[in-house]
Amino acid sequence: MVLEENVSLRPYNTFGLDVRARYFARFASADELRELLKRPEVQAADKLILGGGSNLLFTQDFPGVVLKNEIRGLEIAGEDGESQTALVRAGAGESWHGLVEYALDQQLSGIENLSLIPGTVGAAPLQNIGAYGAELRDTFDHLEALEISTGHLRVFTAGECGFGYRESVFKNTLKNQFVVTAVVLRLHRQTRPNVRYGAIAETLAELGIEGEPTPQDVSRAVVHIRRSKLPDPAEIGNAGSFFKNPEVSQAKFDQLKSQYPDLPGYPVPGGVKVPAGWLIERAGWKGLRRGAGAGTHGVHARQALVLVNHGGATGSEVRQLAEEIIASVRQQFAVELHPEVNIL
């Protein structure tokens, strides 16, 4: 395990921002992580655990140590014939979409609606990833995490993770205290896939899929939708959806709906979830480009929820744009947007 100094993080964040880490190291097991945490340089420094770097906006160099999680492994950890479910255990350094593909190959369903979400398995429970009517917590069984201060491994159940909308205890009360090493999901052998949300049913029809769709069909449709709407980070720097979809009261939604009849809304406990992308687009930000030459950045032309770095922009410039969008939506709709991306 090599502890490198003054390392560029440009290859390790999907915004493609050229910031540097004071120290950088990789670990492929809990034991390797323990050994790194014993080193004096690591003990004394601020620590950032890095997965795929797909949910980060660096606005400056990182003065501490970046530890890249490369713990691998995919396996069926148990079967329950009565409930027709199986436990799938994945190392935290595996790619999330790789886990989805593994599950489908094993004829298991439950996470096909989460296809093509960027990032690693270890990052998924931190913000309870979700898309197209599904969330991680729907199939979550437990995770294993190493406590940074002691090196001890601990198991967290779903209840102990405190999952909410893009939330968990690892983003608030237990922030920077644990490193996820493995995630275990309970997936189904026989179940009807969820096609009720978004454009899944319409896309299945476009793809010529008739009758009862399989989980593989739904995954194919979701991949098609995401690729048609979201830019590839290998081509344009971005972190996917930059903002959370805000939740408003039923009264607030009714008031907005009377002003904007085409406003979509999805019922949630206590109110209505409104698409942030719709609000941003209606406020006039979709397709905006700012800056000149290599420093151009802006809002994606096909999906207003995505902020992009066309090449050479700084994280501070992207953050400034995000703050202006939040202020604009607040002024026009009296709705508060919150970033889904972690800003450092």
N, C-alpha and C positions, 0 to 999 in steps of 0.2 A: 504494500500500500504506500504509494508515493504521495507526499504532501507537497504539491507544487505551489509556487509563489507567483503573484502578479499574472493571473491567468485571465484571458479574454473570455467573457461569457456569451459572446455573440453566437457561437454554435449551439448554445444550450438554452436559448430562449426564442420562442417562435415569433416575437416581434422583431428579432434580428438586431437588437440594440447592442452596440459595441461598448459595454461597460466591463470593468475588470474586478476580479475577486482578489483580495489580499492573499488568501490561501484557497486551494482547491484539492479535493481528493475524492476518490470513488470507493464504494464498498459494495461487496457482493454477498455478504452474509451478516447476521447479527454479531457474530464473533469479530469480524473485520471492523464493524462499526464500533464495538466496544474498545478495540485496540486504538482506533483513531481518537476516540473520546478521552483516552488516557494521556494523549500527548499534550505537553504543556501549552503549545501554541494553540491547540484546539480548545483546551479547557478555558483559557483566558479570553477567547474571542467570541463575538456574536456568531451564531450558527444559522445557516440556511440550508434546509434539506431540499434538494432539487430532484424532481422527477423528470418530466418531459419539458418543463419550462413553458408550458402552454397556457398558464394562467397567471403570468407575472408581467408586470411593467416595471422595469428598472429605470429609475430617474437619476441614478448616480452610481458610482462604483460601490461595491460591497466591501466594507472595511474589515470584515471578519473572515470566516471560513465557510466555503460552500462545499457541502457533502452530497455527492451525487449517488442516489439510490439505484443500484443495479442488481438487486436481489431478484433472481429468476425462479421459475418453476410453475408448472401448471399440472394439476392432478385431480382426479376424482377422489375425494377424501371419505366418502361414505354414501350409501344408498339406503333409501327407505321405500320398500316395495309397497307398503300400505298406502302411503301418501303419493307414491309415484314421483318422488323427488330425489335429488342427489346433491351432496355437498361438493362444491368445487373450490379448491384452495389455489390461490394465485400469489406468487411472489410480488412484492410491492413494486419491483422494478420492471415488471412486464408491461407491455403497452396495453391500454384498456381495450382497444379494438382487437388486439390479438386475443384477449380473453373472450371477447364476444365470439370471434371466429372459432375458437377452441370449443366453446359451449355448443355452438351450432353443429360443429363436426361430431360432437358427442350426443347429438339429438336431444339437447337440453334447451329449454326456452325460459324466457323471463327478462333477458337483457337485450333482446334484439332491437327494441326501440332506442337503445342507447348506442347503436352502431356508429362508428366513425367519430365518436367524441375523442378529441386529442388528449394526450397525456398518459400518465401511467396509472396502474392499479392502485398504488399507494396514495395517490392524490385524490382518488374518487370519493372515499368516505369523508375527507376533510371538508368538502363543500357539498356532500350529498348530491353528486351530479345527477342531472335529469334532462330529459328531452322527450317530446312527442308523447306526453301522457304517462311517462314512467320515471321513477327515481331509483337511485341505488338502494334506498332503504326498503323498497318493495321486495327485494330478494336477499337482503343482507342477513347473514347469520351472526358472524362475529369477525373481529380482526385481532391480530397480534401486533403489539407495539412495544418498542424498547424505551424505557424511561431514561432520558439523557443524564439525569443527575445520579442515578444508581447503576445503570446498565442492566436492570432487571427487565425481563419480558413480562408483559401483562396482557390478558385477554379482555377485550371490551365487547359486551353484547350490544345489540341495537339500542336498548334503553339507556345504556351507559354512554353511548355516543351522542345522545341528545340531538338527533337529526331534526332539522327544520328545512325551510326553503333555502337551499344553497348554504346551509349552516350545519355545524357540529360543534361539540365541545372543544375540538382541536383548533377551531378558529377563534375561540374566546377564552373560557376558563382554563383550558389546558394548552393554550397556544405556546408553541416552542418548548413543550415539556416532553413530548413523546415523538418517536419516529416509527411510523407504520412499517412493519416488515412483511406482513402477509394479510390477505383478505379472504374470507370464506363466505361464499354465497350459497343459498339453497335454491336450486333451479328445478324446473319441472320436466317430467318425461312426457306428460300428456296434458296439454292446455291449449286453449284457443288464444291466439295472439291478439294484442290490443291494437285495433285499427281505427279507434274512434277519434283520435286527436290529430289536429292539423290536416295536412294534405295526404296522409298515408293512403286512405281508400282511393282517392282520386289518382294518386301516382300508381297504385297497383293496377288500376284500370288502364292507365296510359302504357304501362309495361306489358299489357296483355295478359295479366294474371287474373283468371276467373275462378269463381267458386270460393271455397274456404281456403284462405291463404295460409301457408305454412310460416313458421318463424323465420325460415330462410328467405321466404318471399318478403316478409316485413322488413327484414334487415336490408335486403336489396333495395326496397323502396326508400328506406330512410337514408341509405348511402346515396341514392340518386338525388334525393331532395337536398341533402347537405352539400353535395358537390355542385349542385346548380345554384345554391344560394351563398355559400361561404367560400371565401378565397383560400387557396392552398398556401399555407405558411412558407412552403418552399419557393413560392413565386412572389407572394406579397406578404410582408411581415404583419402578423396579427395574432390576437389571442382568442379568436372566436368571439362569442358574445361578450361584449365589454360590460354591459349593464344587466342587472337583474330585472325581471318583469315586476313592476310595482303592483302591490295589492292595495285596493281602495275599498271603502265602505260601499254598501249597496246604494246608499243615498248619493254618495259622490259619483258613483258610476252612472246612476240614473240622470244626474245633472249633466254630466259630460255627454251622455248618449243623446240628450235632448239638443245639445249644441252640435254634436258630431254623430249623426245617425249611423255612419259606417264604422264606428268604433267597435272593435271586437272586444269580447270579455269572456272569461272562463270562471265559473263559480268556484270558490274555495271557502273553507270554513271561515266565517266571519266577514266575508265580502266577495270581491271580484278581482281576479288577476287580469291586468291590462297589458298588452304587448308593448314593451318599451320601444321596440323598433317602429311601431306605428306612430307613437308619440314623437319620436325623433324625426321620422320622415315628414310628418305633418307640420312639424316646427321648421322644416325647410333645410335640414342638415344632410339629407341623403345625397351622396355623390360629391360632397364638398372636397376640394383639394386645396391645401394650404402649403405655403413655402415655395421654394424655387430649387431647381436642379436636384441634387442628391438628397436634399432635406425635405422633400415633399411628403406630406402625410395628410390624412383626412378621414372621411367616412366612406365606407364601401358603397359602390354604385348600385349593387344588387341587394344589399342588406344593411339597413341603417343602424342595426345593433352592433355592427363590427367597425371598430376603428382600425386604420391600417397605416403602416409605415411603408411608403413606396420605395424607401431606400435612403439611409443616411440621416433620418430624423432622430431627434433625441427623445428620451422618455419624458423629459420635462415638457417638451412641445406637445406630446400626445396627452399628457395629464392636463395641460392647460386647455386643450380642445375639449377634453371630457368635462372639465369644470364649466366651460362655456355652454356645452350642451345641457348639462344639469340645470344651470341657471335659466336657460331658454325654455326648457320644458316646465320648470317651476313657474315661470312668469306667464306662459300661455295657458297651462292646464291646471296650475296649482297642485301638481303631482310631483313627488320627490323621487328622483332616480338615485340608485346606489350602484357603485361599481361591483361587478362580479369578479373582476380581475384584482389580484393582490398588487398593490402599488408600494414599491420599496424605494 
